Amino acid sequence: MDFNTYAAEKMVEVRLADLRAAGARAALLASARVGPRGVGPAVGGALIRLGRWLAPGEVVAAPNAGVRVAR
């Protein structure tokens, strides 16, 4: 059975075009992502740290926050 190099080259060409398009989409999505969301999360994190600093012995970690887990 003969190996058709033209057909193989065309299949590779189509596959590379698909991969390049997927890479371009991924790069576009990565460039559209926003970094930190602004002042709100920074202030929230600062308030949480302040609360932990002001009441270090008052922090009680509730396991699973009271959620029952089926076992």
PyMOL Python script that loads the backbone (N, CA, C, O; Angstrom):
from pymol import cmd

cmd.read_pdbstr("""\
ATOM      1  N   MET A   1       0.845  -1.164   0.000  1.00  0.00           N
ATOM      2  CA  MET A   1       0.000   0.000   0.000  1.00  0.00           C
ATOM      3  C   MET A   1       0.896   1.233   0.000  1.00  0.00           C
ATOM      4  O   MET A   1       1.836   1.326   0.789  1.00  0.00           O
ATOM      5  N   ASP A   2       0.604   2.158  -0.870  1.00  0.00           N
ATOM      6  CA  ASP A   2       1.405   3.374  -0.989  1.00  0.00           C
ATOM      7  C   ASP A   2       1.028   4.366   0.102  1.00  0.00           C
ATOM      8  O   ASP A   2      -0.125   4.462   0.521  1.00  0.00           O
ATOM      9  N   PHE A   3       2.030   5.091   0.539  1.00  0.00           N
ATOM     10  CA  PHE A   3       1.809   6.146   1.522  1.00  0.00           C
ATOM     11  C   PHE A   3       1.698   7.455   0.761  1.00  0.00           C
ATOM     12  O   PHE A   3       2.648   7.870   0.098  1.00  0.00           O
ATOM     13  N   ASN A   4       0.571   8.096   0.849  1.00  0.00           N
ATOM     14  CA  ASN A   4       0.334   9.320   0.116  1.00  0.00           C
ATOM     15  C   ASN A   4       0.843  10.505   0.939  1.00  0.00           C
ATOM     16  O   ASN A   4       0.186  10.943   1.883  1.00  0.00           O
ATOM     17  N   THR A   5       2.010  11.013   0.573  1.00  0.00           N
ATOM     18  CA  THR A   5       2.606  12.114   1.341  1.00  0.00           C
ATOM     19  C   THR A   5       1.812  13.401   1.179  1.00  0.00           C
ATOM     20  O   THR A   5       1.763  14.209   2.106  1.00  0.00           O
ATOM     21  N   TYR A   6       1.201  13.607   0.044  1.00  0.00           N
ATOM     22  CA  TYR A   6       0.409  14.823  -0.157  1.00  0.00           C
ATOM     23  C   TYR A   6      -0.770  14.851   0.824  1.00  0.00           C
ATOM     24  O   TYR A   6      -1.049  15.877   1.443  1.00  0.00           O
ATOM     25  N   ALA A   7      -1.446  13.726   0.954  1.00  0.00           N
ATOM     26  CA  ALA A   7      -2.586  13.655   1.864  1.00  0.00           C
ATOM     27  C   ALA A   7      -2.118  13.820   3.311  1.00  0.00           C
ATOM     28  O   ALA A   7      -2.780  14.490   4.104  1.00  0.00           O
ATOM     29  N   ALA A   8      -0.994  13.219   3.653  1.00  0.00           N
ATOM     30  CA  ALA A   8      -0.465  13.358   5.011  1.00  0.00           C
ATOM     31  C   ALA A   8      -0.091  14.806   5.297  1.00  0.00           C
ATOM     32  O   ALA A   8      -0.361  15.311   6.386  1.00  0.00           O
ATOM     33  N   GLU A   9       0.530  15.480   4.329  1.00  0.00           N
ATOM     34  CA  GLU A   9       0.887  16.887   4.506  1.00  0.00           C
ATOM     35  C   GLU A   9      -0.354  17.743   4.694  1.00  0.00           C
ATOM     36  O   GLU A   9      -0.348  18.662   5.513  1.00  0.00           O
ATOM     37  N   LYS A  10      -1.405  17.464   3.962  1.00  0.00           N
ATOM     38  CA  LYS A  10      -2.639  18.231   4.088  1.00  0.00           C
ATOM     39  C   LYS A  10      -3.293  17.996   5.462  1.00  0.00           C
ATOM     40  O   LYS A  10      -3.812  18.930   6.073  1.00  0.00           O
ATOM     41  N   MET A  11      -3.265  16.750   5.937  1.00  0.00           N
ATOM     42  CA  MET A  11      -3.817  16.467   7.260  1.00  0.00           C
ATOM     43  C   MET A  11      -3.028  17.199   8.347  1.00  0.00           C
ATOM     44  O   MET A  11      -3.608  17.747   9.285  1.00  0.00           O
ATOM     45  N   VAL A  12      -1.705  17.200   8.211  1.00  0.00           N
ATOM     46  CA  VAL A  12      -0.857  17.899   9.173  1.00  0.00           C
ATOM     47  C   VAL A  12      -1.108  19.402   9.093  1.00  0.00           C
ATOM     48  O   VAL A  12      -1.141  20.084  10.117  1.00  0.00           O
ATOM     49  N   GLU A  13      -1.282  19.910   7.890  1.00  0.00           N
ATOM     50  CA  GLU A  13      -1.543  21.336   7.703  1.00  0.00           C
ATOM     51  C   GLU A  13      -2.841  21.761   8.391  1.00  0.00           C
ATOM     52  O   GLU A  13      -2.898  22.802   9.046  1.00  0.00           O
ATOM     53  N   VAL A  14      -3.881  20.939   8.233  1.00  0.00           N
ATOM     54  CA  VAL A  14      -5.166  21.248   8.867  1.00  0.00           C
ATOM     55  C   VAL A  14      -5.039  21.167  10.386  1.00  0.00           C
ATOM     56  O   VAL A  14      -5.574  22.014  11.102  1.00  0.00           O
ATOM     57  N   ARG A  15      -4.341  20.161  10.870  1.00  0.00           N
ATOM     58  CA  ARG A  15      -4.161  20.003  12.319  1.00  0.00           C
ATOM     59  C   ARG A  15      -3.381  21.176  12.899  1.00  0.00           C
ATOM     60  O   ARG A  15      -3.746  21.692  13.955  1.00  0.00           O
ATOM     61  N   LEU A  16      -2.329  21.601  12.237  1.00  0.00           N
ATOM     62  CA  LEU A  16      -1.551  22.749  12.711  1.00  0.00           C
ATOM     63  C   LEU A  16      -2.393  24.024  12.708  1.00  0.00           C
ATOM     64  O   LEU A  16      -2.284  24.843  13.621  1.00  0.00           O
ATOM     65  N   ALA A  17      -3.223  24.192  11.694  1.00  0.00           N
ATOM     66  CA  ALA A  17      -4.093  25.370  11.654  1.00  0.00           C
ATOM     67  C   ALA A  17      -5.068  25.351  12.827  1.00  0.00           C
ATOM     68  O   ALA A  17      -5.323  26.391  13.434  1.00  0.00           O
ATOM     69  N   ASP A  18      -5.616  24.184  13.151  1.00  0.00           N
ATOM     70  CA  ASP A  18      -6.513  24.074  14.301  1.00  0.00           C
ATOM     71  C   ASP A  18      -5.785  24.396  15.600  1.00  0.00           C
ATOM     72  O   ASP A  18      -6.313  25.113  16.450  1.00  0.00           O
ATOM     73  N   LEU A  19      -4.575  23.869  15.754  1.00  0.00           N
ATOM     74  CA  LEU A  19      -3.806  24.123  16.971  1.00  0.00           C
ATOM     75  C   LEU A  19      -3.420  25.593  17.096  1.00  0.00           C
ATOM     76  O   LEU A  19      -3.438  26.153  18.192  1.00  0.00           O
ATOM     77  N   ARG A  20      -3.075  26.214  15.976  1.00  0.00           N
ATOM     78  CA  ARG A  20      -2.732  27.642  16.015  1.00  0.00           C
ATOM     79  C   ARG A  20      -3.955  28.474  16.387  1.00  0.00           C
ATOM     80  O   ARG A  20      -3.842  29.431  17.153  1.00  0.00           O
ATOM     81  N   ALA A  21      -5.106  28.122  15.861  1.00  0.00           N
ATOM     82  CA  ALA A  21      -6.335  28.847  16.192  1.00  0.00           C
ATOM     83  C   ALA A  21      -6.675  28.677  17.668  1.00  0.00           C
ATOM     84  O   ALA A  21      -7.078  29.635  18.327  1.00  0.00           O
ATOM     85  N   ALA A  22      -6.514  27.473  18.184  1.00  0.00           N
ATOM     86  CA  ALA A  22      -6.777  27.229  19.599  1.00  0.00           C
ATOM     87  C   ALA A  22      -5.805  28.020  20.470  1.00  0.00           C
ATOM     88  O   ALA A  22      -6.195  28.566  21.502  1.00  0.00           O
ATOM     89  N   GLY A  23      -4.551  28.081  20.059  1.00  0.00           N
ATOM     90  CA  GLY A  23      -3.564  28.870  20.797  1.00  0.00           C
ATOM     91  C   GLY A  23      -3.879  30.353  20.778  1.00  0.00           C
ATOM     92  O   GLY A  23      -3.700  31.048  21.778  1.00  0.00           O
ATOM     93  N   ALA A  24      -4.345  30.832  19.644  1.00  0.00           N
ATOM     94  CA  ALA A  24      -4.719  32.247  19.541  1.00  0.00           C
ATOM     95  C   ALA A  24      -5.912  32.548  20.441  1.00  0.00           C
ATOM     96  O   ALA A  24      -5.952  33.593  21.090  1.00  0.00           O
ATOM     97  N   ARG A  25      -6.891  31.629  20.483  1.00  0.00           N
ATOM     98  CA  ARG A  25      -8.041  31.830  21.375  1.00  0.00           C
ATOM     99  C   ARG A  25      -7.605  31.831  22.825  1.00  0.00           C
ATOM    100  O   ARG A  25      -8.065  32.659  23.611  1.00  0.00           O
ATOM    101  N   ALA A  26      -6.724  30.913  23.189  1.00  0.00           N
ATOM    102  CA  ALA A  26      -6.250  30.848  24.574  1.00  0.00           C
ATOM    103  C   ALA A  26      -5.478  32.110  24.948  1.00  0.00           C
ATOM    104  O   ALA A  26      -5.626  32.619  26.059  1.00  0.00           O
ATOM    105  N   ALA A  27      -4.659  32.616  24.034  1.00  0.00           N
ATOM    106  CA  ALA A  27      -3.910  33.842  24.301  1.00  0.00           C
ATOM    107  C   ALA A  27      -4.844  35.032  24.452  1.00  0.00           C
ATOM    108  O   ALA A  27      -4.615  35.900  25.295  1.00  0.00           O
ATOM    109  N   LEU A  28      -5.903  35.079  23.636  1.00  0.00           N
ATOM    110  CA  LEU A  28      -6.875  36.162  23.721  1.00  0.00           C
ATOM    111  C   LEU A  28      -7.613  36.115  25.056  1.00  0.00           C
ATOM    112  O   LEU A  28      -7.822  37.151  25.688  1.00  0.00           O
ATOM    113  N   LEU A  29      -8.003  34.926  25.483  1.00  0.00           N
ATOM    114  CA  LEU A  29      -8.673  34.789  26.772  1.00  0.00           C
ATOM    115  C   LEU A  29      -7.745  35.162  27.925  1.00  0.00           C
ATOM    116  O   LEU A  29      -8.172  35.802  28.885  1.00  0.00           O
ATOM    117  N   ALA A  30      -6.485  34.767  27.831  1.00  0.00           N
ATOM    118  CA  ALA A  30      -5.533  35.097  28.894  1.00  0.00           C
ATOM    119  C   ALA A  30      -5.294  36.597  28.968  1.00  0.00           C
ATOM    120  O   ALA A  30      -5.115  37.138  30.060  1.00  0.00           O
ATOM    121  N   SER A  31      -5.288  37.273  27.837  1.00  0.00           N
ATOM    122  CA  SER A  31      -5.068  38.716  27.849  1.00  0.00           C
ATOM    123  C   SER A  31      -6.300  39.461  28.344  1.00  0.00           C
ATOM    124  O   SER A  31      -6.186  40.589  28.824  1.00  0.00           O
ATOM    125  N   ALA A  32      -7.486  38.842  28.232  1.00  0.00           N
ATOM    126  CA  ALA A  32      -8.721  39.494  28.661  1.00  0.00           C
ATOM    127  C   ALA A  32      -8.971  39.333  30.155  1.00  0.00           C
ATOM    128  O   ALA A  32      -9.822  40.022  30.717  1.00  0.00           O
ATOM    129  N   ARG A  33      -8.239  38.431  30.805  1.00  0.00           N
ATOM    130  CA  ARG A  33      -8.435  38.225  32.234  1.00  0.00           C
ATOM    131  C   ARG A  33      -8.003  39.456  32.996  1.00  0.00           C
ATOM    132  O   ARG A  33      -7.000  40.098  32.683  1.00  0.00           O
ATOM    133  N   VAL A  34      -8.786  39.761  33.995  1.00  0.00           N
ATOM    134  CA  VAL A  34      -8.496  40.921  34.823  1.00  0.00           C
ATOM    135  C   VAL A  34      -7.718  40.446  36.041  1.00  0.00           C
ATOM    136  O   VAL A  34      -7.988  39.370  36.576  1.00  0.00           O
ATOM    137  N   GLY A  35      -6.781  41.222  36.465  1.00  0.00           N
ATOM    138  CA  GLY A  35      -6.000  40.896  37.644  1.00  0.00           C
ATOM    139  C   GLY A  35      -6.839  41.067  38.906  1.00  0.00           C
ATOM    140  O   GLY A  35      -7.981  40.609  38.959  1.00  0.00           O
ATOM    141  N   PRO A  36      -6.295  41.708  39.896  1.00  0.00           N
ATOM    142  CA  PRO A  36      -7.055  41.948  41.117  1.00  0.00           C
ATOM    143  C   PRO A  36      -8.312  42.763  40.815  1.00  0.00           C
ATOM    144  O   PRO A  36      -8.296  43.623  39.935  1.00  0.00           O
ATOM    145  N   ARG A  37      -9.373  42.504  41.523  1.00  0.00           N
ATOM    146  CA  ARG A  37     -10.664  43.099  41.214  1.00  0.00           C
ATOM    147  C   ARG A  37     -10.849  44.497  41.788  1.00  0.00           C
ATOM    148  O   ARG A  37     -11.916  45.085  41.610  1.00  0.00           O
ATOM    149  N   GLY A  38      -9.877  45.036  42.453  1.00  0.00           N
ATOM    150  CA  GLY A  38      -9.999  46.403  42.922  1.00  0.00           C
ATOM    151  C   GLY A  38      -9.836  46.538  44.418  1.00  0.00           C
ATOM    152  O   GLY A  38      -9.175  45.732  45.074  1.00  0.00           O
ATOM    153  N   VAL A  39     -10.460  47.583  44.940  1.00  0.00           N
ATOM    154  CA  VAL A  39     -10.280  47.945  46.334  1.00  0.00           C
ATOM    155  C   VAL A  39     -11.078  47.036  47.262  1.00  0.00           C
ATOM    156  O   VAL A  39     -10.629  46.742  48.370  1.00  0.00           O
ATOM    157  N   GLY A  40     -12.239  46.594  46.834  1.00  0.00           N
ATOM    158  CA  GLY A  40     -13.115  45.798  47.708  1.00  0.00           C
ATOM    159  C   GLY A  40     -12.450  44.572  48.300  1.00  0.00           C
ATOM    160  O   GLY A  40     -12.449  44.417  49.522  1.00  0.00           O
ATOM    161  N   PRO A  41     -11.880  43.688  47.480  1.00  0.00           N
ATOM    162  CA  PRO A  41     -11.220  42.516  48.045  1.00  0.00           C
ATOM    163  C   PRO A  41     -10.020  42.870  48.919  1.00  0.00           C
ATOM    164  O   PRO A  41      -9.735  42.169  49.890  1.00  0.00           O
ATOM    165  N   ALA A  42      -9.319  43.944  48.587  1.00  0.00           N
ATOM    166  CA  ALA A  42      -8.177  44.346  49.405  1.00  0.00           C
ATOM    167  C   ALA A  42      -8.653  44.814  50.774  1.00  0.00           C
ATOM    168  O   ALA A  42      -8.054  44.473  51.794  1.00  0.00           O
ATOM    169  N   VAL A  43      -9.733  45.596  50.795  1.00  0.00           N
ATOM    170  CA  VAL A  43     -10.267  46.069  52.071  1.00  0.00           C
ATOM    171  C   VAL A  43     -10.817  44.897  52.878  1.00  0.00           C
ATOM    172  O   VAL A  43     -10.621  44.832  54.092  1.00  0.00           O
ATOM    173  N   GLY A  44     -11.499  43.976  52.215  1.00  0.00           N
ATOM    174  CA  GLY A  44     -12.022  42.802  52.913  1.00  0.00           C
ATOM    175  C   GLY A  44     -10.919  41.978  53.545  1.00  0.00           C
ATOM    176  O   GLY A  44     -11.030  41.561  54.698  1.00  0.00           O
ATOM    177  N   GLY A  45      -9.851  41.741  52.791  1.00  0.00           N
ATOM    178  CA  GLY A  45      -8.723  40.987  53.343  1.00  0.00           C
ATOM    179  C   GLY A  45      -8.072  41.707  54.500  1.00  0.00           C
ATOM    180  O   GLY A  45      -7.675  41.087  55.487  1.00  0.00           O
ATOM    181  N   ALA A  46      -7.962  43.037  54.378  1.00  0.00           N
ATOM    182  CA  ALA A  46      -7.377  43.825  55.469  1.00  0.00           C
ATOM    183  C   ALA A  46      -8.254  43.755  56.715  1.00  0.00           C
ATOM    184  O   ALA A  46      -7.730  43.652  57.825  1.00  0.00           O
ATOM    185  N   LEU A  47      -9.575  43.808  56.558  1.00  0.00           N
ATOM    186  CA  LEU A  47     -10.469  43.707  57.713  1.00  0.00           C
ATOM    187  C   LEU A  47     -10.381  42.338  58.379  1.00  0.00           C
ATOM    188  O   LEU A  47     -10.426  42.237  59.605  1.00  0.00           O
ATOM    189  N   ILE A  48     -10.257  41.296  57.581  1.00  0.00           N
ATOM    190  CA  ILE A  48     -10.109  39.951  58.156  1.00  0.00           C
ATOM    191  C   ILE A  48      -8.808  39.859  58.941  1.00  0.00           C
ATOM    192  O   ILE A  48      -8.793  39.330  60.053  1.00  0.00           O
ATOM    193  N   ARG A  49      -7.714  40.367  58.375  1.00  0.00           N
ATOM    194  CA  ARG A  49      -6.434  40.340  59.100  1.00  0.00           C
ATOM    195  C   ARG A  49      -6.496  41.179  60.366  1.00  0.00           C
ATOM    196  O   ARG A  49      -5.943  40.789  61.394  1.00  0.00           O
ATOM    197  N   LEU A  50      -7.167  42.333  60.304  1.00  0.00           N
ATOM    198  CA  LEU A  50      -7.314  43.188  61.477  1.00  0.00           C
ATOM    199  C   LEU A  50      -8.100  42.470  62.564  1.00  0.00           C
ATOM    200  O   LEU A  50      -7.730  42.521  63.737  1.00  0.00           O
ATOM    201  N   GLY A  51      -9.177  41.805  62.182  1.00  0.00           N
ATOM    202  CA  GLY A  51      -9.960  41.059  63.157  1.00  0.00           C
ATOM    203  C   GLY A  51      -9.171  39.944  63.797  1.00  0.00           C
ATOM    204  O   GLY A  51      -9.297  39.709  64.998  1.00  0.00           O
ATOM    205  N   ARG A  52      -8.368  39.259  63.028  1.00  0.00           N
ATOM    206  CA  ARG A  52      -7.531  38.187  63.588  1.00  0.00           C
ATOM    207  C   ARG A  52      -6.468  38.756  64.514  1.00  0.00           C
ATOM    208  O   ARG A  52      -6.103  38.122  65.504  1.00  0.00           O
ATOM    209  N   TRP A  53      -5.968  39.948  64.201  1.00  0.00           N
ATOM    210  CA  TRP A  53      -4.936  40.575  65.028  1.00  0.00           C
ATOM    211  C   TRP A  53      -5.539  41.075  66.334  1.00  0.00           C
ATOM    212  O   TRP A  53      -4.915  40.959  67.388  1.00  0.00           O
ATOM    213  N   LEU A  54      -6.755  41.632  66.275  1.00  0.00           N
ATOM    214  CA  LEU A  54      -7.393  42.172  67.469  1.00  0.00           C
ATOM    215  C   LEU A  54      -7.882  41.081  68.419  1.00  0.00           C
ATOM    216  O   LEU A  54      -7.876  41.281  69.633  1.00  0.00           O
ATOM    217  N   ALA A  55      -8.295  39.963  67.903  1.00  0.00           N
ATOM    218  CA  ALA A  55      -8.816  38.885  68.745  1.00  0.00           C
ATOM    219  C   ALA A  55      -8.143  37.574  68.388  1.00  0.00           C
ATOM    220  O   ALA A  55      -8.786  36.688  67.825  1.00  0.00           O
ATOM    221  N   PRO A  56      -6.846  37.425  68.707  1.00  0.00           N
ATOM    222  CA  PRO A  56      -6.143  36.214  68.283  1.00  0.00           C
ATOM    223  C   PRO A  56      -6.649  34.950  68.956  1.00  0.00           C
ATOM    224  O   PRO A  56      -6.598  33.883  68.344  1.00  0.00           O
ATOM    225  N   GLY A  57      -7.141  35.025  70.199  1.00  0.00           N
ATOM    226  CA  GLY A  57      -7.595  33.824  70.885  1.00  0.00           C
ATOM    227  C   GLY A  57      -9.042  33.491  70.600  1.00  0.00           C
ATOM    228  O   GLY A  57      -9.504  32.419  70.991  1.00  0.00           O
ATOM    229  N   GLU A  58      -9.772  34.359  69.939  1.00  0.00           N
ATOM    230  CA  GLU A  58     -11.199  34.181  69.698  1.00  0.00           C
ATOM    231  C   GLU A  58     -11.509  33.405  68.431  1.00  0.00           C
ATOM    232  O   GLU A  58     -12.658  33.015  68.222  1.00  0.00           O
ATOM    233  N   VAL A  59     -10.540  33.176  67.596  1.00  0.00           N
ATOM    234  CA  VAL A  59     -10.788  32.506  66.324  1.00  0.00           C
ATOM    235  C   VAL A  59     -10.959  31.011  66.576  1.00  0.00           C
ATOM    236  O   VAL A  59     -10.056  30.339  67.074  1.00  0.00           O
ATOM    237  N   VAL A  60     -12.121  30.518  66.225  1.00  0.00           N
ATOM    238  CA  VAL A  60     -12.413  29.102  66.390  1.00  0.00           C
ATOM    239  C   VAL A  60     -12.746  28.543  65.014  1.00  0.00           C
ATOM    240  O   VAL A  60     -13.674  29.005  64.350  1.00  0.00           O
ATOM    241  N   ALA A  61     -11.992  27.562  64.604  1.00  0.00           N
ATOM    242  CA  ALA A  61     -12.238  26.949  63.296  1.00  0.00           C
ATOM    243  C   ALA A  61     -13.275  25.850  63.469  1.00  0.00           C
ATOM    244  O   ALA A  61     -13.033  24.860  64.159  1.00  0.00           O
ATOM    245  N   ALA A  62     -14.419  26.029  62.846  1.00  0.00           N
ATOM    246  CA  ALA A  62     -15.457  25.015  62.898  1.00  0.00           C
ATOM    247  C   ALA A  62     -15.211  24.009  61.784  1.00  0.00           C
ATOM    248  O   ALA A  62     -15.172  24.389  60.613  1.00  0.00           O
ATOM    249  N   PRO A  63     -15.045  22.736  62.120  1.00  0.00           N
ATOM    250  CA  PRO A  63     -14.807  21.748  61.064  1.00  0.00           C
ATOM    251  C   PRO A  63     -16.025  21.660  60.149  1.00  0.00           C
ATOM    252  O   PRO A  63     -17.143  21.424  60.608  1.00  0.00           O
ATOM    253  N   ASN A  64     -15.803  21.846  58.881  1.00  0.00           N
ATOM    254  CA  ASN A  64     -16.829  21.804  57.838  1.00  0.00           C
ATOM    255  C   ASN A  64     -17.933  22.825  58.052  1.00  0.00           C
ATOM    256  O   ASN A  64     -18.982  22.733  57.415  1.00  0.00           O
ATOM    257  N   ALA A  65     -17.723  23.791  58.929  1.00  0.00           N
ATOM    258  CA  ALA A  65     -18.689  24.859  59.199  1.00  0.00           C
ATOM    259  C   ALA A  65     -20.073  24.299  59.510  1.00  0.00           C
ATOM    260  O   ALA A  65     -21.085  24.881  59.121  1.00  0.00           O
ATOM    261  N   GLY A  66     -20.115  23.182  60.203  1.00  0.00           N
ATOM    262  CA  GLY A  66     -21.394  22.610  60.606  1.00  0.00           C
ATOM    263  C   GLY A  66     -22.078  21.786  59.526  1.00  0.00           C
ATOM    264  O   GLY A  66     -23.209  21.340  59.725  1.00  0.00           O
ATOM    265  N   VAL A  67     -21.433  21.575  58.403  1.00  0.00           N
ATOM    266  CA  VAL A  67     -22.025  20.796  57.318  1.00  0.00           C
ATOM    267  C   VAL A  67     -21.764  19.326  57.570  1.00  0.00           C
ATOM    268  O   VAL A  67     -20.627  18.919  57.810  1.00  0.00           O
ATOM    269  N   ARG A  68     -22.825  18.529  57.515  1.00  0.00           N
ATOM    270  CA  ARG A  68     -22.659  17.090  57.719  1.00  0.00           C
ATOM    271  C   ARG A  68     -22.211  16.439  56.415  1.00  0.00           C
ATOM    272  O   ARG A  68     -22.700  16.770  55.335  1.00  0.00           O
ATOM    273  N   VAL A  69     -21.292  15.527  56.536  1.00  0.00           N
ATOM    274  CA  VAL A  69     -20.754  14.836  55.365  1.00  0.00           C
ATOM    275  C   VAL A  69     -21.176  13.388  55.420  1.00  0.00           C
ATOM    276  O   VAL A  69     -20.962  12.713  56.427  1.00  0.00           O
ATOM    277  N   ALA A  70     -21.774  12.904  54.349  1.00  0.00           N
ATOM    278  CA  ALA A  70     -22.183  11.493  54.291  1.00  0.00           C
ATOM    279  C   ALA A  70     -20.947  10.623  54.147  1.00  0.00           C
ATOM    280  O   ALA A  70     -20.059  10.897  53.340  1.00  0.00           O
ATOM    281  N   ARG A  71     -20.913   9.580  54.942  1.00  0.00           N
ATOM    282  CA  ARG A  71     -19.755   8.678  54.875  1.00  0.00           C
ATOM    283  C   ARG A  71     -20.187   7.275  54.574  1.00  0.00           C
ATOM    284  O   ARG A  71     -19.350   6.377  54.479  1.00  0.00           O
TER     285      ARG A  71
END
""", "prot")
cmd.dss("prot")
cmd.show_as("cartoon", "prot")
cmd.util.cbc("prot")
cmd.orient("prot")
